[in-house]
Amino acid sequence: MLSLLIVGGVFVPIGLKTIHGVRNGIYTNLDVSDQTQRQKWFIATTVLLLGVTIIIWVTDQDRTLRLAVTCALILLLVAQVVNIAVKASMHLAFHTFLGLLIFHFSWASGILFLFFSPFLAWSRLYLKRHVLKEIIVGIILGAIFGGVFLVLV
């Protein structure tokens, strides 16, 4: 049920909103790479994740899940503010963040997951969705909030 809440409450609606936005010319591409277009995307994503976070806290779910979702929400909020100055790579931010979450449960799996970071970074550069500075900012954001999670859990 928790997976359904997270996937159905955040990922599916945002995926549909993004596809709809691209089809209607609101977003240039599925990555929502334009810095100004991202602000509206951030708002919708933040509202959905906030709703899911509230439900997870109100229903007193496992502490680890509450911390992980709360850290993800704060990461998203900080990225939205940072986006005003630098278009941080959200792919790398959440990849790094999730790698550190996985590391909590299995260090080998976390390392394996993070092993793919350079390939993801290369793809963002190759597709010209980001420049190196934006990749680095994304990794830093993910590392900060992944680190906060590891300290708190």
Order of alpha helices (4+ residues) and beta strands (2+ residues): alpha-alpha-alpha-alpha-alpha-alpha-alpha-alpha
